[in-house]
Amino acid sequence: MNDSDSHDPRHLLSARRDAFFGRAAALGLRPDPRWFWYHTIDLGRGLITPGSFDYRDVLARYGFPDRLDGKRALDVGAASGFFSLALAARGASVTACEVPGFADWDHFPGEAPGSVVEKIRGLLVHHTLWSQAEVDHLFAGADAALLHDLLLEQPFAFACRASGLPVRRLRASWRTLDRALTGEPRFDLVLLADVLPHVVDPLAALAAVATWCGDRLVVAQELWGAPEDPPLLRYIGGDQPGQDVAEWWRPTFAWFAQVLAKLGFREIRLWDRFETRVFPAGHRQPKTVIQARR
Ligand SMILES: C[S@@+](CC[C@H](N)C(=O)[O-])C[C@H]1O[C@@H](n2cnc3c(N)ncnc32)[C@H](O)[C@@H]1O
């Protein structure tokens, strides 16, 4: 690889993928090449997953306490588990919640439950090294349950096993989380990262997730406008059926600040703002971290 290649996101991801499979083989591990790595995760022993989102350099900007020993943390929409494992590494007892299947994602009114599968099919070429033909081949050879396993469940389980960090997996959406599942009335830290954009009613979802938070809520996602803008929830879903990428809303910071205050939080702070690069597509995604305390 030459110098300019090392800055090219496709080459970088390709090098990371080769290194991952090489190292896994050396360790006697057999990750499935059909797995989708949402996150780049350093699992230790030189094993680093080739993910579309690499938050390793910006983790400090989420403002998690250095140590969380004795604390219970809930990661809502954990995907392949970067944040769950980061919280477990700080000593927290972590519950990682992920939807049981694609039908549990929100869908735009009038669209079919599970319509997100088609949207993900279109998105994967921007988030993996697979061509559209390879993605289509994968989708043609697997039903929705197997696809969900390959894209979400199995990589997460592998990451937990390989890292040796105990994380409890709960198969639930923000709607179906209940006490019988969690076994806990509340968590000391709740993380809601990049889930609300995929929710049709973000006010209901934020309120539901907030009920699980006993102390610190960390929200991270793209916001609309400037921090001083009024409390707005901007619709971004377009006017054509199927046009959106299962994202409908961009709130302003003031929307979060007012809603979280009304939900009983205090010390609501815009913690940090930064950009992350999406692999292998290369575009930058703005991210705002908000912290709120009970
Ligand atoms: C954009 S990813 C964000 C992953 C991770 N939280 C992060 O910030 O890197 C959105 C995640 O939310 C999950 N998700 C989608 N709808 C959900 C719902 N209704 N309840 C809980 N999680 C959901 C998806 O399966 C996916 O793992």
The ligand as an SDF file (V2000), in Angstrom:
LIG
                    3D

 27 29  0  0  0  0  0  0  0  0999 V2000
  -27.2590    3.6900   13.4470 C   0  0  0  0  0  0  0  0  0  0  0  0
  -27.1290    2.2490   14.4680 S   0  0  0  0  0  0  0  0  0  0  0  0
  -26.2890    2.8910   15.8830 C   0  0  0  0  0  0  0  0  0  0  0  0
  -25.4640    1.8630   16.6180 C   0  0  0  0  0  0  0  0  0  0  0  0
  -24.7530    2.3360   17.8820 C   0  0  0  0  0  0  0  0  0  0  0  0
  -25.6950    2.7260   18.9030 N   0  0  0  0  0  0  0  0  0  0  0  0
  -23.8190    3.4600   17.5970 C   0  0  0  0  0  0  0  0  0  0  0  0
  -24.1010    4.6020   17.9380 O   0  0  0  0  0  0  0  0  0  0  0  0
  -22.7490    3.2100   17.0210 O   0  0  0  0  0  0  0  0  0  0  0  0
  -28.7850    2.0980   15.0290 C   0  0  0  0  0  0  0  0  0  0  0  0
  -28.9970    0.9000   15.9160 C   0  0  0  0  0  0  0  0  0  0  0  0
  -30.2830    1.0000   16.5220 O   0  0  0  0  0  0  0  0  0  0  0  0
  -30.9610   -0.2250   16.3730 C   0  0  0  0  0  0  0  0  0  0  0  0
  -32.3960    0.0610   16.3620 N   0  0  0  0  0  0  0  0  0  0  0  0
  -33.1770    0.3610   15.3230 C   0  0  0  0  0  0  0  0  0  0  0  0
  -34.4460    0.5170   15.6970 N   0  0  0  0  0  0  0  0  0  0  0  0
  -34.4660    0.3090   17.0370 C   0  0  0  0  0  0  0  0  0  0  0  0
  -35.4870    0.3050   18.0270 C   0  0  0  0  0  0  0  0  0  0  0  0
  -36.7610    0.5200   17.6880 N   0  0  0  0  0  0  0  0  0  0  0  0
  -35.1480    0.0440   19.3190 N   0  0  0  0  0  0  0  0  0  0  0  0
  -33.8590   -0.2010   19.6520 C   0  0  0  0  0  0  0  0  0  0  0  0
  -32.8460   -0.2230   18.7520 N   0  0  0  0  0  0  0  0  0  0  0  0
  -33.1450    0.0240   17.4660 C   0  0  0  0  0  0  0  0  0  0  0  0
  -30.4450   -0.8090   15.0920 C   0  0  0  0  0  0  0  0  0  0  0  0
  -30.6400   -2.2040   15.0070 O   0  0  0  0  0  0  0  0  0  0  0  0
  -28.9830   -0.4180   15.1450 C   0  0  0  0  0  0  0  0  0  0  0  0
  -28.2120   -1.3440   15.8630 O   0  0  0  0  0  0  0  0  0  0  0  0
  1  2  1  0
  2  3  1  0
  2 10  1  0
  3  4  1  0
  4  5  1  0
  5  6  1  0
  5  7  1  0
  7  8  2  0
  7  9  1  0
 10 11  1  0
 11 12  1  0
 11 26  1  0
 12 13  1  0
 13 14  1  0
 13 24  1  0
 14 15  1  0
 14 23  1  0
 15 16  2  0
 16 17  1  0
 17 18  1  0
 17 23  2  0
 18 19  1  0
 18 20  2  0
 20 21  1  0
 21 22  2  0
 22 23  1  0
 24 25  1  0
 24 26  1  0
 26 27  1  0
M  CHG  2   2   1   9  -1
M  END
$$$$
